[in-house]
Amino acid sequence: MLFPKRSLSGRLLVPLGPDRWLSSGANATLEEMKKVYLLFHQFEFRNTRDEDLEDRAKLIGSYASEEEAKLAVGRVKGQPGFRDFPDGFVIDAYDLNQDNWSKGFISWDEASRPPDDTV
C-alpha cells in the first residue's frame, strides 16, 4: 500500500497508483490534496456547413489548487483562439478517487431516434 509522502523539495505527494503521484505545493496538507482542479476552455461557434451552433471544449490541464488553475488561465489567455473567447475558461473541482460519471450513455443517433411505440 502506498502512503502520502513529502518530496525533497517539500511538496506533498499523494499516490495515484504504481509510479504515479499527484504533487502539491510545498505547504499543502493531505486534506487539500483530496481534490483536483480541472481547467477547461469552452466556446460555441457556428458550423459553416449547416449553420448549427456547436460547442467545443478543451481540457487545458489539471492542478492541485484553484490558485494554480487560475495562474494557468493567465499563461494561456493571450494565445490564439483563447484570446478570441476570453470568457470561456472554467475551473471545476473534483474529489479524487470518486466516480463522477457512473451511468452509461447513448449516442446522438440514439437520442435523435423517435421513441419505439412497440413496447
C-alpha positions as CSV (number, residue, x, y, z in Angstrom):
1,M,0.0,0.0,0.0
2,L,1.3,3.5,-0.9
3,F,1.0,6.4,1.5
4,P,1.4,10.1,1.0
5,K,4.9,11.4,1.5
6,R,6.9,14.6,1.1
7,S,9.4,15.1,-1.8
8,L,12.9,16.5,-1.2
9,S,11.6,20.0,-2.1
10,G,8.8,19.7,0.5
11,R,5.9,19.0,-1.9
12,L,3.2,16.7,-0.7
13,L,3.0,13.6,-3.0
14,V,-0.3,11.6,-3.0
15,P,-0.2,8.2,-4.6
16,L,-2.5,7.7,-7.6
17,G,-1.1,4.3,-8.5
18,P,2.1,2.5,-9.1
19,D,4.7,5.1,-10.2
20,R,2.0,7.8,-10.4
21,W,1.9,10.6,-7.8
22,L,0.0,13.9,-7.5
23,S,2.3,16.7,-6.4
24,S,1.1,19.7,-4.4
25,G,2.5,23.0,-3.4
26,A,5.1,22.9,-0.6
27,N,2.6,23.9,2.1
28,A,-0.3,21.7,1.0
29,T,-1.9,19.4,3.5
30,L,-3.3,15.9,2.8
31,E,-6.9,17.4,3.2
32,E,-6.1,19.9,0.4
33,M,-4.9,17.1,-1.8
34,K,-8.2,15.3,-1.9
35,K,-9.3,17.5,-4.8
36,V,-8.1,18.1,-8.3
37,Y,-8.9,21.3,-10.2
38,L,-9.5,20.9,-14.0
39,L,-9.2,23.9,-16.2
40,F,-11.3,23.8,-19.4
41,H,-11.9,26.2,-22.2
42,Q,-15.2,26.1,-23.9
43,F,-17.0,28.1,-26.6
44,E,-19.8,28.0,-29.1
45,F,-19.3,28.5,-32.9
46,R,-21.5,28.4,-35.9
47,N,-20.8,25.4,-38.1
48,T,-20.5,26.8,-41.7
49,R,-21.8,23.6,-43.3
50,D,-25.3,23.6,-41.7
51,E,-25.3,26.8,-39.7
52,D,-25.8,24.9,-36.4
53,L,-24.3,26.1,-33.2
54,E,-21.7,23.7,-31.9
55,D,-19.9,23.5,-28.5
56,R,-16.2,22.9,-28.3
57,A,-14.3,22.2,-25.0
58,K,-10.7,21.6,-24.3
59,L,-9.0,20.4,-21.2
60,I,-6.2,22.8,-20.5
61,G,-4.8,21.0,-17.5
62,S,-5.3,19.6,-14.0
63,Y,-4.0,21.3,-10.9
64,A,-3.5,20.7,-7.2
65,S,-5.2,24.0,-6.3
66,E,-7.7,26.5,-7.7
67,E,-4.9,29.2,-7.5
68,E,-2.7,27.1,-9.7
69,A,-5.5,26.7,-12.3
70,K,-6.1,30.5,-12.2
71,L,-2.4,31.0,-12.9
72,A,-2.7,28.7,-15.9
73,V,-5.5,30.9,-17.3
74,G,-3.1,33.8,-17.1
75,R,-0.5,31.8,-19.1
76,V,-2.8,30.8,-22.0
77,K,-5.4,33.6,-22.2
78,G,-3.4,35.6,-24.7
79,Q,-2.7,32.7,-27.0
80,P,-4.5,32.4,-30.4
81,G,-8.1,31.1,-30.1
82,F,-8.2,31.6,-26.3
83,R,-7.9,35.4,-26.7
84,D,-10.9,35.3,-29.0
85,F,-13.1,33.7,-26.3
86,P,-11.8,35.2,-23.0
87,D,-14.9,34.2,-21.0
88,G,-14.6,30.5,-21.9
89,F,-12.4,29.4,-19.1
90,V,-14.0,27.1,-16.5
91,I,-12.4,25.6,-13.4
92,D,-14.1,22.6,-11.9
93,A,-13.1,20.9,-8.7
94,Y,-13.3,17.1,-8.4
95,D,-12.8,14.8,-5.5
96,L,-10.1,12.3,-6.0
97,N,-10.9,8.6,-6.1
98,Q,-14.6,9.2,-6.8
99,D,-16.6,8.3,-9.8
100,N,-18.1,11.4,-11.4
101,W,-20.0,9.6,-14.2
102,S,-21.3,6.3,-13.1
103,K,-24.1,5.6,-15.5
104,G,-23.9,4.7,-19.2
105,F,-24.5,7.0,-22.2
106,I,-26.2,6.9,-25.5
107,S,-25.0,8.3,-28.9
108,W,-26.5,11.3,-30.6
109,D,-28.0,9.0,-33.1
110,E,-29.8,7.0,-30.4
111,A,-31.0,10.2,-28.8
112,S,-32.4,11.5,-32.1
113,R,-34.5,8.5,-32.9
114,P,-38.2,8.6,-32.4
115,P,-39.5,6.6,-29.4
116,D,-40.2,3.0,-30.1
117,D,-44.0,2.5,-29.6
118,T,-43.9,-1.3,-29.9
119,V,-43.2,-1.8,-26.2
